[in-house]
């Protein structure tokens, strides 16, 4: 199964506005002999209004800074000073620390440069397959005895190797279309190829989804041909037959026309081609996927009870009936949830263009490295700014003062702490164009993880500071907004 747009989703931000900023009063303020002459906050040509102003006011922190006090400040943001003032800890619940991105399980290798992980749930399903297939072998080859479980374990590993080949087909097609693949994960029910971007055309979308089931059908044919010279009642014959049937089932199941299955992506591509609207294709395929989930929940137990899948009805009672119902419930839940996730991701993509660096950037003031924190905060608060950029004597940006570090300094210590001790040096990746928006903006931030970024105009003039937390909050709001 191929999963597009696996970018991960930022958590909601519970940060609430704090009280108005106050200036430290304990102790005499240190003289500010090193402050730059051009210390005004950078300001935009226009003051944002309406939704833009709201979006800026409610966004949190990630900064890349490039402020030049000697250059004109006509292109810097002016609406980001609302919310908690710089240096003020937010009231209410604190934001939980960012958890490391899950690796996805045990790393097995990097074919084509894409990491392949085996999720812990795979070991559970491998044990289940070993137990079930071992019972089948006991009826077909009773002379194996306990060795049948070793044969069953080999079958489980070989089956998931086939699933890996299915996913590699998606991966190779995605790389052929210049689509980045984050990882392949083998899990409880099959595997997932996490492709970070959508295909640009419905034709590419269709082919990207179809190559997986196609390769599974090819594998089923290969195993069928390999069975021909092998005696049916032997271990190789049983293994080849099992692998042929399992790959055939994988292909047919994935061709079902509902998201998140490959057939659902193919249906989406067809509707996209007919209507010219990818969102319409996603909605259609997602609702077909939900209908498919209900059909699996109800129909699979009925099929097994009727004997249509090979067992007589009188043999399909007791524990087998419970297992069939449980399997149907799990499959239905996976399909239903995947269809819902596909709808949410499509809605997010529809709103992604609203994530603009220019709208989310915080106003910033330039200060020199020796400036006391209390004086820097006074300038920022007087200007309605929420970010500090350290510059050299020529006004060239050197580093960004981290908001988290500011909050961690007690108020009575701020007159004696220089801003240089709270700063993060600027790197090339921490300079972001003010014109970035949508996926391009998210890609730029993902390429260089940081908490703050310096936002610059095309001319190189400083626009302000972009906080990663602000982008995350706007991302979550876009996710929740109806289409």
C-alpha positions as CSV (number, residue, x, y, z in Angstrom):
1,X,0.0,0.0,0.0
2,X,1.3,3.4,-0.9
3,X,0.7,6.4,1.5
4,X,1.4,9.9,0.1
5,X,2.1,13.0,2.0
6,X,3.5,11.3,5.1
7,X,5.0,14.5,6.5
8,X,3.9,14.0,9.9
9,X,1.5,16.4,11.7
10,X,2.5,18.9,14.3
11,X,0.8,18.8,17.6
12,X,-1.7,21.4,18.7
13,X,-0.4,24.3,20.7
14,X,-2.0,25.1,24.0
15,X,-0.2,28.3,24.5
16,X,-2.4,31.1,25.8
17,X,-1.8,34.9,25.8
18,X,0.1,36.2,28.7
19,X,-0.1,39.5,30.6
20,X,1.3,42.6,29.0
21,X,5.1,42.9,29.1
22,X,6.9,44.4,32.0
23,X,10.3,45.8,32.3
24,X,12.7,44.5,35.1
25,X,12.7,46.8,38.1
26,X,15.2,45.0,40.4
27,X,18.6,46.6,40.3
28,X,19.8,49.5,38.2
29,X,19.7,48.9,34.5
30,X,23.2,48.4,33.1
31,X,24.4,51.1,30.7
32,X,23.8,50.2,27.0
33,X,26.9,51.5,25.4
34,X,27.1,48.7,22.8
35,X,23.6,49.0,21.4
36,X,23.4,49.6,17.7
37,X,22.2,52.9,16.5
38,X,19.5,51.3,14.3
39,X,17.5,49.5,16.9
40,X,13.9,50.1,15.7
41,X,11.7,47.1,15.1
42,X,11.4,46.1,11.5
43,X,7.9,47.0,10.2
44,X,5.9,45.9,7.1
45,X,4.4,48.1,4.4
46,X,1.0,47.3,5.6
47,X,-0.5,46.3,8.9
48,X,-2.2,42.9,8.6
49,X,-5.9,42.7,9.2
50,X,-8.6,40.2,9.4
51,X,-7.6,36.5,9.1
52,X,-3.9,37.3,8.5
53,X,-3.7,39.3,11.7
54,X,-5.4,36.5,13.7
55,X,-3.2,33.9,12.2
56,X,0.0,35.9,13.1
57,X,-1.3,36.6,16.6
58,X,-2.0,32.9,17.4
59,X,1.2,31.3,16.0
60,X,4.1,30.0,18.2
61,X,8.0,29.9,17.8
62,X,10.7,28.7,15.2
63,X,13.3,31.3,14.0
64,X,15.7,32.0,11.2
65,X,17.1,35.5,11.3
66,X,18.8,38.0,9.0
67,X,18.2,41.5,10.2
68,X,20.2,44.4,8.8
69,X,19.6,47.6,10.9
70,X,21.3,49.7,8.3
71,X,18.9,48.5,5.6
72,X,15.3,49.8,5.2
73,X,12.8,48.0,7.5
74,X,9.8,48.5,5.3
75,X,9.2,44.8,4.8
76,X,9.1,43.4,8.3
77,X,6.0,42.0,10.0
78,X,3.9,44.0,12.3
79,X,1.1,41.8,13.5
80,X,3.0,39.1,15.3
81,X,3.4,40.9,18.6
82,X,0.1,39.7,20.0
83,X,0.0,36.7,22.2
84,X,2.6,36.1,25.0
85,X,5.1,39.0,25.1
86,X,8.8,38.2,24.5
87,X,10.3,37.1,27.7
88,X,6.9,36.1,29.3
89,X,6.2,32.5,30.0
90,X,2.8,31.5,28.7
91,X,0.1,31.0,31.3
92,X,-1.8,27.7,31.5
93,X,-0.4,24.4,30.5
94,X,3.2,24.3,29.2
95,X,3.9,22.9,25.8
96,X,5.2,19.3,26.3
97,X,8.7,18.7,25.0
98,X,8.9,17.6,21.4
99,X,9.2,13.9,21.2
100,X,11.7,12.4,18.8
101,X,10.2,11.3,15.6
102,X,9.5,7.6,15.8
103,X,11.9,5.6,13.7
104,X,9.3,3.0,12.8
105,X,10.8,-0.1,14.4
106,X,13.9,-2.2,13.6
107,X,15.9,-0.9,10.6
108,X,16.5,-3.7,8.1
109,X,18.3,-1.8,5.4
110,X,18.2,1.1,2.9
111,X,17.3,-0.2,-0.6
112,X,17.5,2.7,-3.1
113,X,18.4,4.9,-0.2
114,X,15.0,4.4,1.5
115,X,15.1,3.0,5.1
116,X,13.0,-0.1,5.6
117,X,11.7,-0.7,9.1
118,X,10.0,-3.7,10.7
119,X,7.4,-2.5,13.2
120,X,7.2,-4.4,16.5
121,X,3.7,-5.6,15.5
122,X,5.2,-7.6,12.7
123,X,6.6,-10.1,15.2
124,X,3.1,-10.6,16.6
125,X,1.7,-11.3,13.1
126,X,4.7,-13.5,12.3
127,X,4.0,-15.6,15.4
128,X,0.3,-15.7,14.4
129,X,1.1,-16.8,10.8
130,X,3.5,-19.5,12.2
131,X,0.8,-20.9,14.4
132,X,-2.0,-20.9,11.9
133,X,0.1,-22.2,9.0
134,X,1.6,-24.8,11.3
135,X,-1.9,-26.1,11.9
136,X,-2.5,-26.3,8.2
137,X,0.8,-28.2,7.7
138,X,-0.1,-30.7,10.4
139,X,-3.1,-31.8,8.4
140,X,-1.2,-31.9,5.1
141,X,2.2,-33.1,6.3
142,X,1.7,-34.8,9.7
143,X,5.1,-36.5,9.5
144,X,6.8,-33.1,10.0
145,X,5.9,-33.1,13.7
146,X,7.3,-30.0,15.6
147,X,9.4,-29.1,12.6
148,X,6.2,-27.8,10.9
149,X,6.6,-24.6,12.9
150,X,10.1,-23.9,11.4
151,X,8.6,-24.3,8.0
152,X,5.7,-22.0,9.0
153,X,8.2,-19.4,10.2
154,X,10.0,-19.6,6.9
155,X,6.7,-19.0,5.2
156,X,5.9,-15.9,7.3
157,X,9.3,-14.4,6.5
158,X,9.0,-15.2,2.8
159,X,5.5,-13.8,2.7
160,X,6.6,-10.5,4.2
161,X,9.6,-10.5,1.8
162,X,6.9,-10.5,-1.0
163,X,5.1,-7.6,0.8
164,X,8.5,-5.7,0.8
165,X,8.8,-6.3,-2.9
166,X,5.3,-4.9,-3.3
167,X,6.3,-1.7,-1.4
168,X,9.6,-1.4,-3.3
169,X,7.6,-1.2,-6.5
170,X,5.8,1.8,-5.1
171,X,9.1,3.3,-4.0
172,X,10.9,2.8,-7.3
173,X,7.9,4.4,-9.1
174,X,7.9,7.3,-6.7
175,X,11.6,7.9,-7.1
176,X,11.2,7.7,-10.9
177,X,8.6,10.6,-10.6
178,X,11.0,12.6,-8.4
179,X,8.8,12.1,-5.3
180,X,10.8,11.7,-2.0
181,X,10.1,8.5,0.0
182,X,10.5,8.9,3.7
183,X,10.5,5.2,4.6
184,X,9.0,1.8,4.1
185,X,7.4,0.1,7.1
186,X,6.4,-3.5,7.5
187,X,3.7,-3.8,10.1
188,X,0.8,-5.9,11.3
189,X,-1.3,-5.9,8.1
190,X,1.3,-5.6,5.3
191,X,3.4,-2.6,4.6
192,X,3.3,1.1,3.9
193,X,5.5,3.2,1.6
194,X,5.5,6.8,3.0
195,X,5.8,9.1,0.0
196,X,6.1,12.7,1.1
197,X,4.5,14.5,-1.8
198,X,1.5,13.9,-4.1
199,X,1.9,12.9,-7.7
200,X,1.5,15.9,-10.0
201,X,-0.9,14.3,-12.5
202,X,-3.7,11.7,-12.3
203,X,-1.8,9.5,-14.7
204,X,1.2,9.3,-12.4
205,X,-1.0,8.8,-9.4
206,X,-2.7,5.9,-11.1
207,X,0.6,4.2,-12.1
208,X,2.2,4.9,-8.7
209,X,-0.7,3.0,-7.0
210,X,-1.0,0.2,-9.6
211,X,2.6,-1.0,-9.7
212,X,2.3,-2.5,-6.2
213,X,-0.6,-4.9,-6.9
214,X,0.8,-5.5,-10.4
215,X,4.1,-6.8,-8.9
216,X,2.1,-8.9,-6.4
217,X,0.3,-10.5,-9.3
218,X,3.6,-11.1,-11.1
219,X,5.0,-12.8,-7.9
220,X,1.9,-15.0,-7.7
221,X,2.5,-16.1,-11.3
222,X,6.2,-16.8,-10.6
223,X,5.3,-19.0,-7.6
224,X,2.6,-20.7,-9.7
225,X,5.2,-21.5,-12.4
226,X,7.7,-22.7,-9.8
227,X,5.0,-25.1,-8.4
228,X,4.7,-27.0,-11.7
229,X,7.8,-29.2,-11.5
230,X,7.4,-29.7,-7.7
231,X,5.4,-32.6,-6.2
232,X,2.3,-31.2,-4.4
233,X,2.5,-33.2,-1.2
234,X,6.0,-32.0,-0.3
235,X,7.3,-29.1,1.8
236,X,8.4,-27.0,-1.2
237,X,5.1,-27.7,-2.9
238,X,3.1,-26.5,0.1
239,X,5.3,-23.4,0.6
240,X,5.1,-22.4,-3.1
241,X,1.3,-22.9,-3.1
242,X,1.0,-20.8,0.0
243,X,3.1,-18.0,-1.4
244,X,1.2,-18.0,-4.6
245,X,-2.2,-17.8,-2.9
246,X,-1.0,-15.1,-0.4
247,X,0.4,-12.9,-3.1
248,X,-2.8,-13.3,-5.1
249,X,-4.8,-12.3,-2.0
250,X,-2.5,-9.2,-1.5
251,X,-3.0,-8.1,-5.1
252,X,-6.8,-8.6,-5.1
253,X,-7.2,-6.9,-1.7
254,X,-5.1,-3.9,-2.6
255,X,-7.1,-3.5,-5.9
256,X,-10.3,-2.9,-4.0
257,X,-11.5,0.6,-5.0
258,X,-11.4,2.4,-1.7
259,X,-8.8,4.5,0.2
260,X,-6.3,3.9,1.8
261,X,-5.8,0.8,-0.5
262,X,-4.0,1.1,-3.8
263,X,-7.3,0.5,-5.7
264,X,-8.6,3.6,-3.8
265,X,-5.7,5.7,-5.1
266,X,-6.4,4.4,-8.6
267,X,-10.1,5.4,-8.2
268,X,-9.0,8.8,-7.0
269,X,-6.8,9.2,-10.1
270,X,-9.7,8.3,-12.4
271,X,-12.1,10.8,-10.7
272,X,-9.3,13.4,-10.7
273,X,-8.8,12.9,-14.4
274,X,-12.6,13.2,-15.1
275,X,-13.3,16.2,-12.9
276,X,-10.0,17.9,-13.0
277,X,-10.2,18.2,-9.2
278,X,-7.9,16.0,-7.0
279,X,-10.0,16.8,-3.9
280,X,-13.1,15.4,-5.6
281,X,-11.2,12.2,-6.3
282,X,-10.1,11.9,-2.7
283,X,-13.6,12.4,-1.3
284,X,-15.1,9.8,-3.7
285,X,-12.4,7.2,-3.0
286,X,-12.5,7.9,0.8
287,X,-16.2,7.3,1.0
288,X,-16.0,4.2,-1.1
289,X,-13.3,3.1,1.3
290,X,-15.6,3.6,4.3
291,X,-18.3,1.6,2.5
292,X,-15.7,-1.1,1.9
293,X,-14.9,-1.1,5.6
294,X,-18.5,-1.8,6.5
295,X,-18.7,-4.5,3.8
296,X,-15.6,-6.2,5.2
297,X,-17.0,-6.0,8.8
298,X,-20.3,-7.7,7.8
299,X,-19.4,-9.7,4.7
300,X,-16.2,-11.5,5.8
301,X,-17.7,-13.5,8.7
302,X,-20.8,-14.3,6.5
303,X,-18.5,-15.6,3.7
304,X,-16.6,-17.9,6.1
305,X,-19.8,-19.1,7.7
306,X,-21.3,-19.9,4.3
307,X,-18.3,-22.0,3.3
308,X,-17.5,-19.8,0.3
309,X,-13.9,-19.5,1.4
310,X,-13.4,-23.2,1.6
311,X,-14.7,-24.4,4.9
312,X,-18.1,-26.0,5.5
313,X,-20.4,-24.0,7.7
314,X,-20.6,-26.7,10.3
315,X,-16.8,-26.6,10.6
316,X,-16.7,-22.8,11.0
317,X,-18.0,-22.5,14.6
318,X,-16.7,-21.8,18.0
319,X,-13.2,-20.2,18.2
320,X,-12.9,-20.0,14.3
321,X,-16.0,-17.9,14.2
322,X,-14.7,-15.5,16.8
323,X,-11.3,-15.3,15.0
324,X,-13.1,-14.5,11.7
325,X,-15.1,-11.8,13.3
326,X,-12.0,-10.3,15.0
327,X,-10.1,-10.3,11.8
328,X,-13.0,-8.6,10.0
329,X,-13.2,-6.0,12.7
330,X,-9.5,-5.2,12.6
331,X,-9.5,-5.0,8.8
332,X,-12.5,-2.8,8.7
333,X,-11.1,-0.5,11.4
334,X,-7.8,-0.1,9.4
335,X,-9.7,0.7,6.2
336,X,-12.1,3.1,7.9
337,X,-9.3,4.9,9.7
338,X,-7.1,5.1,6.6
339,X,-10.0,6.6,4.6
340,X,-10.6,9.2,7.2
341,X,-6.9,10.1,7.3
342,X,-6.8,10.4,3.6
343,X,-9.7,12.9,3.8
344,X,-7.9,14.9,6.5
345,X,-4.6,15.0,4.5
346,X,-6.5,16.1,1.4
347,X,-8.2,18.9,3.4
348,X,-4.8,19.9,4.8
349,X,-3.3,20.1,1.3
350,X,-6.1,22.2,0.2
351,X,-5.3,24.7,3.0
352,X,-1.5,24.5,2.8
353,X,-1.2,27.6,0.6
354,X,-2.5,29.6,3.5
355,X,0.8,28.8,5.4
356,X,2.8,31.7,4.2
357,X,6.1,32.8,5.8
358,X,5.2,36.4,5.2
359,X,2.0,36.1,7.3
360,X,3.5,34.0,10.1
361,X,6.7,36.0,10.7
362,X,7.2,37.8,14.0
363,X,8.5,41.4,14.2
364,X,12.0,41.5,15.4
365,X,14.5,44.1,16.7
366,X,18.3,44.0,16.1
367,X,20.7,44.1,19.1
368,X,24.4,43.7,19.5
369,X,25.8,40.7,21.3
370,X,26.8,42.6,24.5
371,X,23.3,44.1,25.0
372,X,21.8,43.1,28.4
373,X,18.7,41.0,28.1
374,X,16.6,43.5,30.0
375,X,17.4,46.3,27.6
376,X,16.8,44.1,24.6
377,X,13.4,43.1,26.0
378,X,12.6,46.7,26.7
379,X,13.3,47.6,23.1
380,X,11.3,44.6,21.8
381,X,8.3,45.3,24.0
382,X,8.3,49.0,23.2
383,X,8.2,48.2,19.5
384,X,5.6,45.4,19.9
385,X,8.2,42.9,18.7
386,X,8.5,39.2,19.7
387,X,12.0,38.3,18.5
388,X,15.6,39.4,18.8
389,X,18.3,39.2,16.2
390,X,22.0,39.7,17.2
391,X,23.9,41.8,14.6
392,X,27.5,42.9,14.3
393,X,28.7,46.5,14.1
394,X,27.8,46.6,10.4
395,X,24.3,45.4,11.0
396,X,24.8,41.9,9.6
397,X,22.9,39.2,11.4
398,X,24.9,36.7,13.4
399,X,22.5,34.8,15.5
400,X,18.9,34.5,16.8
401,X,18.1,34.8,20.5
402,X,16.1,31.7,21.4
403,X,12.7,32.4,23.0
404,X,12.9,29.4,25.3
405,X,16.3,30.6,26.6
406,X,14.8,34.0,27.4
407,X,11.9,32.6,29.4
408,X,14.4,30.5,31.4
409,X,16.2,33.6,32.7
410,X,14.7,34.9,36.0
411,X,13.6,38.5,35.7
412,X,16.0,39.8,38.3
413,X,18.9,38.3,36.4
414,X,18.1,39.8,33.0
415,X,19.9,43.1,33.5
416,X,23.1,41.1,34.0
417,X,22.8,38.6,31.2
418,X,24.0,39.4,27.7
419,X,21.8,38.3,24.8
420,X,24.8,36.5,23.2
421,X,24.6,33.8,25.8
422,X,21.1,32.9,24.7
423,X,21.6,32.9,21.0
424,X,21.8,30.3,18.3
425,X,24.2,31.0,15.4
426,X,22.7,31.4,12.0
427,X,23.3,28.8,9.3
428,X,22.4,29.0,5.6
429,X,19.4,26.7,6.2
430,X,18.0,29.1,8.8
431,X,17.5,31.9,6.3
432,X,14.0,31.6,4.8
433,X,12.5,33.5,1.9
434,X,9.5,35.6,2.8
435,X,7.8,34.3,-0.4
436,X,7.8,30.6,0.8
437,X,4.4,29.1,1.3
438,X,2.6,25.7,1.7
439,X,4.7,22.6,1.1
440,X,7.7,24.6,0.0
441,X,7.8,26.3,3.4
442,X,7.4,23.1,5.3
443,X,10.1,21.4,3.2
444,X,12.5,24.3,4.0
445,X,11.9,24.0,7.7
446,X,12.1,20.2,7.6
447,X,15.5,20.4,5.8
448,X,17.0,22.4,8.7
449,X,15.3,21.7,12.0
450,X,15.4,24.7,14.3
451,X,13.2,26.7,16.7
452,X,13.6,30.1,14.9
453,X,14.4,31.1,11.4
454,X,15.4,34.4,9.8
455,X,13.0,35.6,7.1
456,X,14.4,37.7,4.3
457,X,13.1,39.4,1.2
458,X,14.3,38.5,-2.3
459,X,16.6,41.5,-2.1
460,X,18.2,40.3,1.1
461,X,16.4,42.8,3.3
462,X,15.3,41.5,6.7
463,X,11.7,40.7,7.1
464,X,11.6,39.2,10.6
465,X,11.8,36.0,12.5
466,X,9.7,32.9,11.9
467,X,9.0,30.6,14.8
468,X,8.6,26.9,14.2
469,X,5.9,26.7,16.9
470,X,3.9,29.4,15.0
471,X,4.0,27.3,11.9
472,X,2.9,24.2,13.8
473,X,0.0,26.0,15.3
474,X,-1.1,27.4,11.9
475,X,-0.6,23.9,10.5
476,X,-3.0,22.4,13.1
477,X,-5.6,25.2,12.5
478,X,-5.5,24.5,8.8
479,X,-6.0,20.8,9.5
480,X,-9.1,21.6,11.6
481,X,-10.7,24.0,9.2
482,X,-13.5,22.5,7.0
483,X,-13.0,22.4,3.3
